[in-house]
Amino acid sequence: MNPYAQSQASYLEQQVMTASRGQLVVLLYDGIIRFLRQAEVAYGEGAKVHALDRIGRAEAIINELQATLDMSQGRISENLEGIYVFWNRCLWEIRLEADREKLARVIAMVGSMREAWAQIAQSAEAPAESPQ
């Protein structure tokens, strides 16, 4: 591993080890987006096998997010599960059709959810204001 890649991996490991639960979810969403963007580029270059591999990696993260949902928490967990199932179905269709437009829409949806999670994580970390 080259020194740059090694320092990048060390940084990511440190980021994961010190992250809150909310921050970990944001990092997972970042991974989904990164892999789907790589798939988008690969499709554009005609590298279908590489694109399929990247989609598979994104699906693995989505599956992990789905598997770790606490379904005892009610509607929020149920809604998230529905979103993850929908994304996986879209990715399955993208695999079959090599549809870059649909892939771009999924990337946008994941990006929107990532921003929502980032706001949740940030507000959870914000110190509570003391009454004056």
N, C-alpha and C positions, 0 to 999 in steps of 0.2 A: 504494500500500500504506500503510495507516495505521501510525503509529509503533509501536503495540503489536505488530502483526503483523510489522513489520520487525525489531523487537528479538527477537521470538520466533524468527524465521527465522535471525537472526544467531547466537542462542544454539544452535540446532539445528546450524547449520553448524559452529560451533566444537566442539560435542560430537562430531560425526562426524569432524572433522579430527584430533582428539586421542585418539580412541578406539582401544583395542586391537582385535584381531580378534574376541575374545570379546565385547567390548562392542558392536561393530558388529552381531554376530548378535543380541544382546539388543535393540538399537535396531530392527532389522528385525522381530523378533517384536512389539515394541511397535507398530510400524506396522500389522502384520497385525491385531492386537487392536483398535487404534483404528478401522481401516476396517470391521472386522466389527461393532463396536459401533455405528458410524454406520449401517451397513446395518440392524441390528436396530431402531434407532430409526426409520429411514426406513420399514421395513415396518410398524411400529406406527402410523405416521402415514399409511399408505396411499400413500407415495411410492415406488412400485415401481421406477421408472426410476432414481431416486437410489440406492435400495438395490442395484440391479444394478451401478451404476457403482462403488459402494464395494466390493462383492464382487469386481469385476474388478480393482480396485487391490490388494486383499488377495491375489488369485490371482497378480498380477504379482510381488509380493514372494516368494510361495511358489515361483514358477517360477524366480526369480533365486537363491533359496537352493538349489534343486535343481540348477540349472545350474552352480553353483560348488562342488558337492561333489567332493572328490578321491576318486574311486572306487578308487584304488590303496590307500586306507587300510583296505579290508576291510569287515568286518561293520558297523562303526559307520556308515560312509557308506551301505552298502546298507540298513540299518535306517532311517536318516534319509530316504533316497529313498522307501522304502515309506510312511513317515509322510506325506511331502509329496504323494505320489500319492493317498493316502487322503484327505487334507484337500481336495485339488482335486476329487476325486470327490464328496465330501460337498457342497462348494460348488456343483458342477454340479447336484446334486440339489436343493439349496436354491433355486437359480435357477429350476428347473422348478416346484417345489412351494410356494415362498415359505414354507417351514417354519421358523418362528421358534424352535421348540424345538430342532430340529436345529442351527440357527445358534448357539444358546446352548451346545450341547454342543461344537461346534467351537471356540467362543471359550474354553471351559473347557480343552479339550485344548491349544490354543495357549498358554494361560496357564500350564499345567503345564510345558510345554516351555520357555517363557520363563524360569520360575523355575529350572529345571535349568541352563539356559545362564547365567543370572545367577550361580549358585553356582560354576559352572565358571570363569567370567570372574573372579570375585572371588578364588577360590583360586589362579588363575594369576598374579594380581597381588600376592598376599600375599608378603611377604618370607620367604625361607627361614629357618627357625630355625637358629641356630648351636649346635653341640653344646657343652656346658659341661663 
